Amino acid sequence: MFEYKPAVIMCRNFLFIAFLSLPLFACNNNDAAKKFEYYYYPSRNIYYDVANAEFVYSLNGGKTWETFKKDLGKDPATLGNREIIYSDSQQPWDSNAADIKKYNGKLFSVDYEDTTLRANEVSDKKIIKKSNPVTIEPKKEKKPGFFKRLFGKKN
């Protein structure tokens, strides 16, 4: 019979083990390496989560964030230019300070109490313009035509 040399046997075993372990190393199931895609609108400091189809925004300078679910057909013109961001985090606001700096974003802060007071002030100061009353004239009765008045009714 044919005799194998120890080096050939070791090489064959190594290739066999490497071949069997190839599927284990080929599949990368590491969730930390997963990237999330967002659209960032710097003029309004708003993110759009592409995977979940929702807008992520803050009205208090980035202290808290709200979501609004909306399928994005095309870019809304009121949001300005769009930047595509790939993030390791599922929360896009984690890197908001860096995104504002990088894309020259605008940070919004709306004071809820202030706007409520202003809304009340405006509603108290409504000016109602008086208008002239509209008079409705009664309908005039039609007078008989010229020939009927001239010749009278025919019997």
ZADO-1210 file (C-alpha; in nm, 4 decimals, padded with zeros to 6 digits):
<atoms>
<atom x="00.0000" y="00.0000" z="00.0000" code="MET" pos="1"/>
<atom x="00.0830" y="00.3663" z="-00.0292" code="PHE" pos="2"/>
<atom x="00.2403" y="00.5225" z="00.2797" code="GLU" pos="3"/>
<atom x="00.1800" y="00.8858" z="00.3732" code="TYR" pos="4"/>
<atom x="00.4562" y="01.0920" z="00.5159" code="LYS" pos="5"/>
<atom x="00.3765" y="01.2834" z="00.8375" code="PRO" pos="6"/>
<atom x="00.4064" y="01.6279" z="00.6654" code="ALA" pos="7"/>
<atom x="00.1552" y="01.5292" z="00.3975" code="VAL" pos="8"/>
<atom x="-00.0863" y="01.4006" z="00.6611" code="ILE" pos="9"/>
<atom x="-00.0591" y="01.7235" z="00.8605" code="MET" pos="10"/>
<atom x="-00.1126" y="01.9324" z="00.5461" code="CYS" pos="11"/>
<atom x="-00.4163" y="01.7254" z="00.4473" code="ARG" pos="12"/>
<atom x="-00.5678" y="01.7601" z="00.7976" code="ASN" pos="13"/>
<atom x="-00.5046" y="02.1357" z="00.7995" code="PHE" pos="14"/>
<atom x="-00.6767" y="02.1822" z="00.4617" code="LEU" pos="15"/>
<atom x="-00.9676" y="01.9632" z="00.5730" code="PHE" pos="16"/>
<atom x="-01.0182" y="02.1675" z="00.8940" code="ILE" pos="17"/>
<atom x="-00.9778" y="02.4982" z="00.7079" code="ALA" pos="18"/>
<atom x="-01.2332" y="02.3892" z="00.4478" code="PHE" pos="19"/>
<atom x="-01.4869" y="02.2903" z="00.7155" code="LEU" pos="20"/>
<atom x="-01.4387" y="02.6105" z="00.9161" code="SER" pos="21"/>
<atom x="-01.4703" y="02.8397" z="00.6112" code="LEU" pos="22"/>
<atom x="-01.8489" y="02.8952" z="00.6542" code="PRO" pos="23"/>
<atom x="-01.7956" y="02.9955" z="01.0175" code="LEU" pos="24"/>
<atom x="-01.5521" y="03.2722" z="00.9257" code="PHE" pos="25"/>
<atom x="-01.7336" y="03.3780" z="00.6100" code="ALA" pos="26"/>
<atom x="-02.0549" y="03.4774" z="00.7913" code="CYS" pos="27"/>
<atom x="-02.0109" y="03.7956" z="00.9881" code="ASN" pos="28"/>
<atom x="-02.2874" y="03.7999" z="01.2464" code="ASN" pos="29"/>
<atom x="-02.1362" y="04.0873" z="01.4384" code="ASN" pos="30"/>
<atom x="-02.4168" y="04.3409" z="01.5078" code="ASP" pos="31"/>
<atom x="-02.1654" y="04.6041" z="01.6172" code="ALA" pos="32"/>
<atom x="-02.0374" y="04.6275" z="01.2603" code="ALA" pos="33"/>
<atom x="-02.3867" y="04.6971" z="01.1242" code="LYS" pos="34"/>
<atom x="-02.4299" y="05.0447" z="00.9756" code="LYS" pos="35"/>
<atom x="-02.7557" y="05.2379" z="00.9868" code="PHE" pos="36"/>
<atom x="-02.8463" y="05.4756" z="00.7035" code="GLU" pos="37"/>
<atom x="-02.9933" y="05.8172" z="00.7787" code="TYR" pos="38"/>
<atom x="-03.0703" y="06.1267" z="00.5772" code="TYR" pos="39"/>
<atom x="-02.9677" y="06.4429" z="00.7589" code="TYR" pos="40"/>
<atom x="-03.1221" y="06.7802" z="00.6761" code="TYR" pos="41"/>
<atom x="-02.8776" y="07.0344" z="00.8267" code="PRO" pos="42"/>
<atom x="-03.0926" y="07.3438" z="00.7674" code="SER" pos="43"/>
<atom x="-03.3549" y="07.2008" z="01.0072" code="ARG" pos="44"/>
<atom x="-03.1384" y="06.9583" z="01.2122" code="ASN" pos="45"/>
<atom x="-03.3720" y="06.6714" z="01.1211" code="ILE" pos="46"/>
<atom x="-03.2816" y="06.3073" z="01.0590" code="TYR" pos="47"/>
<atom x="-03.4747" y="06.0583" z="00.8478" code="TYR" pos="48"/>
<atom x="-03.4350" y="05.6925" z="00.9451" code="ASP" pos="49"/>
<atom x="-03.4427" y="05.5099" z="00.6114" code="VAL" pos="50"/>
<atom x="-03.4965" y="05.1603" z="00.7580" code="ALA" pos="51"/>
<atom x="-03.7899" y="05.2616" z="00.9822" code="ASN" pos="52"/>
<atom x="-03.9325" y="05.5340" z="00.7521" code="ALA" pos="53"/>
<atom x="-03.9524" y="05.7980" z="01.0237" code="GLU" pos="54"/>
<atom x="-03.8296" y="06.1498" z="01.0859" code="PHE" pos="55"/>
<atom x="-03.6327" y="06.2200" z="01.4040" code="VAL" pos="56"/>
<atom x="-03.6343" y="06.5830" z="01.5235" code="TYR" pos="57"/>
<atom x="-03.5774" y="06.7999" z="01.8294" code="SER" pos="58"/>
<atom x="-03.7480" y="07.1252" z="01.9210" code="LEU" pos="59"/>
<atom x="-03.5535" y="07.1965" z="02.2389" code="ASN" pos="60"/>
<atom x="-03.1962" y="07.2220" z="02.1179" code="GLY" pos="61"/>
<atom x="-03.1279" y="06.8476" z="02.1120" code="GLY" pos="62"/>
<atom x="-03.2256" y="06.7728" z="02.4733" code="LYS" pos="63"/>
<atom x="-03.5057" y="06.5373" z="02.3714" code="THR" pos="64"/>
<atom x="-03.5906" y="06.3834" z="02.0364" code="TRP" pos="65"/>
<atom x="-03.9284" y="06.2985" z="01.8828" code="GLU" pos="66"/>
<atom x="-04.0193" y="06.0747" z="01.5897" code="THR" pos="67"/>
<atom x="-04.2736" y="06.1148" z="01.3141" code="PHE" pos="68"/>
<atom x="-04.3501" y="05.8129" z="01.0950" code="LYS" pos="69"/>
<atom x="-04.3787" y="05.9052" z="00.7266" code="LYS" pos="70"/>
<atom x="-04.2804" y="05.7277" z="00.4070" code="ASP" pos="71"/>
<atom x="-04.0513" y="05.9536" z="00.2112" code="LEU" pos="72"/>
<atom x="-04.1505" y="05.9609" z="-00.1553" code="GLY" pos="73"/>
<atom x="-03.9238" y="06.2481" z="-00.2502" code="LYS" pos="74"/>
<atom x="-03.7257" y="06.4997" z="-00.0493" code="ASP" pos="75"/>
<atom x="-03.9474" y="06.7690" z="00.1028" code="PRO" pos="76"/>
<atom x="-03.8430" y="07.1056" z="-00.0365" code="ALA" pos="77"/>
<atom x="-03.8916" y="07.2772" z="00.2998" code="THR" pos="78"/>
<atom x="-03.6194" y="07.0692" z="00.4671" code="LEU" pos="79"/>
<atom x="-03.3388" y="07.1868" z="00.2407" code="GLY" pos="80"/>
<atom x="-03.0434" y="06.9809" z="00.1204" code="ASN" pos="81"/>
<atom x="-03.0009" y="06.6197" z="00.2261" code="ARG" pos="82"/>
<atom x="-02.6824" y="06.4545" z="00.3485" code="GLU" pos="83"/>
<atom x="-02.6547" y="06.0748" z="00.3675" code="ILE" pos="84"/>
<atom x="-02.5079" y="05.9528" z="00.6964" code="ILE" pos="85"/>
<atom x="-02.4039" y="05.5985" z="00.7908" code="TYR" pos="86"/>
<atom x="-02.3904" y="05.5466" z="01.1645" code="SER" pos="87"/>
<atom x="-02.2908" y="05.2629" z="01.3956" code="ASP" pos="88"/>
<atom x="-02.5602" y="05.3752" z="01.6389" code="SER" pos="89"/>
<atom x="-02.9324" y="05.3210" z="01.6006" code="GLN" pos="90"/>
<atom x="-02.9864" y="05.6659" z="01.7555" code="GLN" pos="91"/>
<atom x="-02.8748" y="05.9277" z="01.5024" code="PRO" pos="92"/>
<atom x="-02.8754" y="06.2036" z="01.7630" code="TRP" pos="93"/>
<atom x="-02.5750" y="06.0459" z="01.9356" code="ASP" pos="94"/>
<atom x="-02.3519" y="06.2220" z="01.6830" code="SER" pos="95"/>
<atom x="-02.5682" y="06.5330" z="01.6428" code="ASN" pos="96"/>
<atom x="-02.3038" y="06.7776" z="01.7655" code="ALA" pos="97"/>
<atom x="-02.0520" y="06.6396" z="01.5134" code="ALA" pos="98"/>
<atom x="-02.3138" y="06.6456" z="01.2336" code="ASP" pos="99"/>
<atom x="-02.4024" y="07.0082" z="01.3081" code="ILE" pos="100"/>
<atom x="-02.0359" y="07.1026" z="01.2931" code="LYS" pos="101"/>
<atom x="-01.9596" y="06.8939" z="00.9822" code="LYS" pos="102"/>
<atom x="-02.2632" y="06.9970" z="00.7726" code="TYR" pos="103"/>
<atom x="-02.3145" y="07.3471" z="00.9182" code="ASN" pos="104"/>
<atom x="-02.6478" y="07.2476" z="01.0739" code="GLY" pos="105"/>
<atom x="-02.8890" y="07.4779" z="01.2531" code="LYS" pos="106"/>
<atom x="-02.9918" y="07.3926" z="01.6089" code="LEU" pos="107"/>
<atom x="-03.3537" y="07.4785" z="01.6954" code="PHE" pos="108"/>
<atom x="-03.4854" y="07.5548" z="02.0398" code="SER" pos="109"/>
<atom x="-03.8517" y="07.6438" z="02.0816" code="VAL" pos="110"/>
<atom x="-03.9600" y="07.7438" z="02.4319" code="ASP" pos="111"/>
<atom x="-04.3041" y="07.5892" z="02.4770" code="TYR" pos="112"/>
<atom x="-04.4136" y="07.8259" z="02.7551" code="GLU" pos="113"/>
<atom x="-04.3023" y="08.1282" z="02.5546" code="ASP" pos="114"/>
<atom x="-04.4991" y="08.0257" z="02.2452" code="THR" pos="115"/>
<atom x="-04.8091" y="07.9521" z="02.4551" code="THR" pos="116"/>
<atom x="-04.7963" y="08.2947" z="02.6146" code="LEU" pos="117"/>
<atom x="-04.7459" y="08.4593" z="02.2797" code="ARG" pos="118"/>
<atom x="-05.0342" y="08.2647" z="02.1301" code="ALA" pos="119"/>
<atom x="-05.2596" y="08.3815" z="02.4147" code="ASN" pos="120"/>
<atom x="-05.1446" y="08.7416" z="02.3705" code="GLU" pos="121"/>
<atom x="-05.2168" y="08.7299" z="02.0014" code="VAL" pos="122"/>
<atom x="-05.5577" y="08.5734" z="02.0498" code="SER" pos="123"/>
<atom x="-05.6529" y="08.8425" z="02.3061" code="ASP" pos="124"/>
<atom x="-05.5582" y="09.1245" z="02.0730" code="LYS" pos="125"/>
<atom x="-05.7588" y="09.0208" z="01.7703" code="LYS" pos="126"/>
<atom x="-05.8970" y="09.3206" z="01.5918" code="ILE" pos="127"/>
<atom x="-06.2372" y="09.2721" z="01.4395" code="ILE" pos="128"/>
<atom x="-06.3127" y="09.5079" z="01.1575" code="LYS" pos="129"/>
<atom x="-06.6641" y="09.6367" z="01.1376" code="LYS" pos="130"/>
<atom x="-06.8159" y="09.6146" z="00.7982" code="SER" pos="131"/>
<atom x="-07.1078" y="09.8021" z="00.6527" code="ASN" pos="132"/>
<atom x="-07.4266" y="09.6001" z="00.6775" code="PRO" pos="133"/>
<atom x="-07.5448" y="09.4592" z="00.3507" code="VAL" pos="134"/>
<atom x="-07.8992" y="09.5597" z="00.2626" code="THR" pos="135"/>
<atom x="-08.1090" y="09.3313" z="00.0534" code="ILE" pos="136"/>
<atom x="-08.3378" y="09.5136" z="-00.1809" code="GLU" pos="137"/>
<atom x="-08.6807" y="09.3600" z="-00.2414" code="PRO" pos="138"/>
<atom x="-08.7385" y="09.2168" z="-00.5861" code="LYS" pos="139"/>
<atom x="-08.9213" y="09.4525" z="-00.8132" code="LYS" pos="140"/>
<atom x="-09.2335" y="09.3269" z="-00.9778" code="GLU" pos="141"/>
<atom x="-09.2120" y="09.3080" z="-01.3513" code="LYS" pos="142"/>
<atom x="-09.4340" y="09.5479" z="-01.5311" code="LYS" pos="143"/>
<atom x="-09.6086" y="09.4226" z="-01.8416" code="PRO" pos="144"/>
<atom x="-09.4162" y="09.4779" z="-02.1589" code="GLY" pos="145"/>
<atom x="-09.4610" y="09.7816" z="-02.3824" code="PHE" pos="146"/>
<atom x="-09.7014" y="09.6174" z="-02.6295" code="PHE" pos="147"/>
<atom x="-09.9170" y="09.4637" z="-02.3563" code="LYS" pos="148"/>
<atom x="-09.9547" y="09.8049" z="-02.1954" code="ARG" pos="149"/>
<atom x="-10.0293" y="09.9663" z="-02.5293" code="LEU" pos="150"/>
<atom x="-10.2821" y="09.7164" z="-02.6613" code="PHE" pos="151"/>
<atom x="-10.3936" y="09.5423" z="-02.3445" code="GLY" pos="152"/>
<atom x="-10.4536" y="09.1746" z="-02.2902" code="LYS" pos="153"/>
<atom x="-10.5933" y="08.9686" z="-02.5707" code="LYS" pos="154"/>
<atom x="-10.8914" y="08.7607" z="-02.4771" code="ASN" pos="155"/>
</atoms>
